Amino acid sequence: MPIRVIAFDADDTLWINETYFREAEEKFASLLEDFLPQHAIMKELYRTEIANLSLYGYGIKGFMLSMIETALRISEQQLPIRLVERIIQIGQEMLAKPVDLLPGVEEVLKSLQGDYRIVLATKGDLVDQERKLYKSGLEGYFHHIEIMSEKKPADYQKLIRHLDIQANELLMIGNSLKSDILPVLELGGYGIHVPFHTTWVHEQVEHEVVHERFLTAAHLGEAAGLIHSFS
């Protein structure tokens, strides 16, 4: 069956996201270097984030809470209130960041309109993702917008049912092999990986992916050109 729906991830596929998290991590680590070396602080922060995913999900607000929790732990509850205030400020600065589209995004979405149903399938905090989508100016290109708390096969299966299509009529384009590509391939769909120069450790996949319904593109414009390779 031909591909009918093309779903796009948002963060680091349509616009910059991970860069802001890495900048915030560095600011956070520099605040607390009196307690631990910066590399050890980042390791502790990551450990806290992973432990808190089931509570807070993905997004800046959960990241802020994890920073505060980490800072309290490594300071043995001796963290000055001014540093707590600065950590909150780091998170607020992240929320106020502009939405910087990656090259060629709008041109690609425009070129696919009419030939396919275009869907946004992203995960994260609902309010934050809605804010970024509004700021991006891209909302009008999407037939449907799905903001997920997770991106596992069951989550994509719900999306497929909602769109009233078969799994092999869906193509997912995204920067994360773990979240955007592998679950869709497992269900019988197609995937095009567009790597971003920075990937969160939690999203990295160590093994090479080789699959007849999978391709890799250097950028979004190249990904659009590869869609017909599956037909």
Summary of the structure (lengths in Angstrom):
residues: 231
radius of gyration: 18.9
end to end distance: 8.6
largest distance: 61.4
contacts: 716
relative contact order: 0.17
helix: 54%
strand: 14%
